[in-house]
Amino acid sequence: MTSYFDEHDCEPTNPEEQYRQNALLELARSLMQGLDIDSGWLDVSDWDQRLPPPAAKAVVQSLPLHRITPQQADKGLKCPVCLLEFEEEETVREMPCKHLFHSGCILPWLGKTNSCPLCRFELPTDNSDYEEFKKDKERRRQREHRLEDLHGAMYT
């Protein structure tokens, strides 16, 4: 009668190697059963694949208005959307990121998406699902940063 290993055309495993494999399996089982594993980095939200929602109407309406000073006009300061130079004493909108725009340029933009066309600074939205997505994304970023710090501390 042939042995199992001959019959299946394989070699018996080294007992030490088998112990390592079993130990890794046991570690994986205990982690999966005993700990709350965060698989957030695996989740792909549909917000990752599409344009963010419009900026909140109240936030857009509260964007400060500024008059272009003679110094700004002399520098040739331009609206980043239409690329026309601002004229002296012209009224423009200022985003929280300090970028200036013609009202007629930035308001339609913010009616479609919530970010600055130059730096992508995001304004709040009226969409609760997107706001929750942003909070989750920030939590994941902070968690990754803490893990990098921990990893760095282990090897310094």
C-alpha positions as CSV (number, residue, x, y, z in Angstrom):
1,M,0.0,0.0,0.0
2,T,1.3,3.5,-1.0
3,S,1.6,6.3,1.5
4,Y,-0.6,9.4,1.4
5,F,2.3,11.5,0.2
6,D,3.2,9.1,-2.6
7,E,-0.3,8.8,-3.7
8,H,-0.8,12.6,-3.9
9,D,2.7,13.3,-5.2
10,C,3.7,15.6,-2.4
11,E,6.3,15.8,0.4
12,P,5.6,15.7,4.1
13,T,6.0,19.2,5.6
14,N,8.8,20.1,7.9
15,P,7.4,20.0,11.5
16,E,9.0,23.4,12.2
17,E,7.5,25.0,9.1
18,Q,4.1,23.4,9.9
19,Y,4.3,25.0,13.4
20,R,4.9,28.5,11.8
21,Q,2.0,28.1,9.4
22,N,-0.3,27.0,12.2
23,A,0.9,29.8,14.4
24,L,0.1,32.3,11.7
25,L,-3.3,30.8,11.1
26,E,-4.1,30.9,14.9
27,L,-2.9,34.5,15.1
28,A,-5.2,35.5,12.2
29,R,-8.1,33.6,13.7
30,S,-7.7,35.3,17.1
31,L,-7.4,38.8,15.4
32,M,-10.5,38.2,13.4
33,Q,-12.5,36.9,16.4
34,G,-11.2,39.1,19.2
35,L,-10.6,42.5,17.7
36,D,-12.6,44.9,15.8
37,I,-10.7,45.1,12.5
38,D,-11.1,48.4,10.7
39,S,-11.4,47.6,7.0
40,G,-12.3,51.2,6.1
41,W,-9.4,51.5,3.8
42,L,-11.0,48.8,1.7
43,D,-14.3,50.6,1.4
44,V,-14.7,52.6,-1.8
45,S,-17.5,55.1,-1.5
46,D,-19.4,56.3,-4.6
47,W,-18.2,59.8,-3.5
48,D,-14.7,58.8,-4.5
49,Q,-16.0,58.3,-8.1
50,R,-18.1,61.4,-8.6
51,L,-18.2,65.2,-8.2
52,P,-18.9,66.5,-4.7
53,P,-22.3,68.1,-4.2
54,P,-22.9,71.9,-4.3
55,A,-21.7,74.1,-1.5
56,A,-24.3,74.9,1.2
57,K,-26.4,77.9,0.1
58,A,-26.0,79.7,3.5
59,V,-22.2,79.3,3.3
60,V,-22.1,80.6,-0.3
61,Q,-24.3,83.6,0.6
62,S,-22.1,84.4,3.6
63,L,-18.9,84.6,1.5
64,P,-17.4,88.0,2.2
65,L,-17.5,90.7,-0.5
66,H,-14.3,92.8,-1.0
67,R,-13.5,95.9,-3.1
68,I,-10.4,95.6,-5.3
69,T,-7.8,98.2,-4.1
70,P,-5.8,100.3,-6.4
71,Q,-2.7,98.3,-5.5
72,Q,-4.4,95.0,-6.4
73,A,-5.6,96.4,-9.7
74,D,-2.1,97.7,-10.4
75,K,-0.7,94.3,-9.9
76,G,-2.9,92.9,-12.6
77,L,-4.8,90.6,-10.2
78,K,-7.1,88.3,-12.2
79,C,-10.2,86.2,-11.6
80,P,-8.9,82.6,-11.8
81,V,-12.1,81.4,-13.6
82,C,-12.6,84.0,-16.4
83,L,-9.0,85.2,-16.4
84,L,-10.1,88.9,-16.7
85,E,-8.2,91.4,-14.6
86,F,-10.1,92.9,-11.6
87,E,-10.8,96.5,-12.0
88,E,-10.2,99.1,-9.2
89,E,-13.2,99.3,-6.8
90,E,-14.8,96.2,-8.3
91,T,-16.6,94.0,-5.8
92,V,-15.4,90.4,-5.6
93,R,-16.1,87.3,-3.5
94,E,-13.4,85.9,-1.2
95,M,-13.3,82.2,-0.4
96,P,-12.1,81.0,3.0
97,C,-8.8,80.0,1.3
98,K,-8.4,83.7,0.4
99,H,-8.8,83.3,-3.3
100,L,-10.8,86.1,-5.0
101,F,-13.4,85.6,-7.7
102,H,-16.0,87.6,-9.6
103,S,-19.4,86.7,-8.1
104,G,-20.7,85.8,-11.6
105,C,-17.8,83.3,-11.9
106,I,-17.7,81.6,-8.5
107,L,-21.4,81.4,-7.7
108,P,-22.3,79.1,-10.6
109,W,-19.2,77.0,-9.8
110,L,-20.2,76.6,-6.1
111,G,-23.8,75.7,-7.3
112,K,-22.2,72.6,-8.9
113,T,-19.5,71.6,-6.5
114,N,-18.3,72.7,-3.1
115,S,-14.6,73.3,-3.7
116,C,-12.4,76.2,-4.7
117,P,-11.4,75.9,-8.4
118,L,-7.8,76.7,-7.6
119,C,-6.8,74.8,-4.4
120,R,-9.8,72.5,-3.9
121,F,-10.5,73.8,-0.4
122,E,-14.0,72.4,0.4
123,L,-16.9,74.3,1.7
124,P,-19.6,72.6,3.8
125,T,-22.5,71.2,1.8
126,D,-26.2,70.6,2.6
127,N,-25.8,66.9,1.7
128,S,-25.6,64.9,5.0
129,D,-24.3,61.7,3.3
130,Y,-21.3,63.7,1.8
131,E,-20.6,65.4,5.1
132,E,-20.5,62.0,6.8
133,F,-18.2,60.7,4.0
134,K,-15.8,63.7,4.7
135,K,-15.8,62.9,8.4
136,D,-15.0,59.2,7.8
137,K,-12.3,60.2,5.3
138,E,-10.7,62.5,7.9
139,R,-10.9,59.8,10.6
140,R,-9.1,57.3,8.3
141,R,-6.4,59.9,7.5
142,Q,-5.8,60.6,11.2
143,R,-5.7,56.9,12.0
144,E,-3.1,56.4,9.2
145,H,-1.1,59.3,10.5
146,R,-1.1,57.8,14.0
147,L,-0.1,54.4,12.7
148,E,2.8,56.0,10.8
149,D,3.9,57.8,13.9
150,L,3.7,54.6,15.9
151,H,5.7,52.7,13.2
152,G,8.3,55.5,13.1
153,A,8.6,55.5,16.9
154,M,9.3,51.7,16.9
155,Y,12.3,52.2,14.6
156,T,13.9,55.3,16.1
